[in-house]
Amino acid sequence: MDCGNLVVSPGITSKSILITRKNMSKSSNIKTISQVFDRVSRGNNRYLAGIKNIAKIFVTRRSEWSIGIYIGESPFNFVSPNAIINPVLTAKDITDVPAHFVADPFMVREDGIWYMFFEVLNGLQNKGVIGLATSSDTYKWNYQQIVLDEPFHLSYPYVFKFQNHYYMIPETSQASSIRLYKAINFPTKWSYVKTLLHQSDFADPSIFQHNNLWWLLTATSEARNTLRLYYSQDLMDAWIEHPKSPVIQGNKSIVRPAGRVISFNGKIVRYTQDCERIYGHQVRAFEITELTTTNYQEKEIKNNPVIQASGMGWNQIGMHHIDAHQIDKNKWIACVDGKRYRLVFEPRFNQI
């Protein structure tokens, strides 16, 4: 039987033909709807891609470091106290330069007042300068001013007291040197004294005394995966590289100094940045078990990491610095820093 050009086999009824045509119609409708959705999806994808490209021109993701206060019962066990709202210092507290972040804090106590020195990244010049904040209780801090500015980048302002005078060794790797400064009017006026070491890319130089000698640990190499050790009989004398130096090579998880080297209970402890996964992820501690002019040995502390990224808030993705001070028996306080990512409006029209 011929039914509108449709050849029907014997046994096929007209009802079956109608059902077949309906199914074909439904299939066609589904295919049409699917094509519409595909076109809409492609349009949305192009729209979203356009939005992302525009966002890339006007918005950038910036690493934002800020400074906090931690307390602990030992130099290996620190927490953020409930009595302190961290962070205690951010870029917004800086009033005399346009700051992108604050980091690398060191603090000292003089006549009942705590003085904190730290890196301020000057957003206008895109280089670090050294800022100052003060506190009477370490809980609330008041920003004062920029106290040291050079034509090159400054960070890691390692402040220490020697023979009733305050000295500072900031990182000056951009000047290929380790430079010593002295406070001529503490805490705001600092004067360059001399270059201790030169002709190398020294990062985070950390100085301390032991057995009537001065010692200095610093990271070198572009990858910051080499730890070198120097010593001197006097702060102002020539510095000699240790025969075992570099004492560590090729290990980004334990090389780069992360704050003041401390001595307590007859032990010497150095803190180190763990940068294996990402830069400044956490801080670990090592006890220097042997330190002479001919030998160097150290072992890792069991309580590592000492501080680490919290996964949220001001220290969401990293912590890379600690300056620990014992203020009583089984009572320690430390200034630390933490990093998060923040989206900022920063047009870059050259990308159009």
Order of alpha helices (4+ residues) and beta strands (2+ residues): beta-beta-alpha-beta-beta-beta-beta-beta-beta-beta-beta-beta-beta-beta-beta-beta-beta-beta-beta-beta-beta-beta-beta-beta-beta
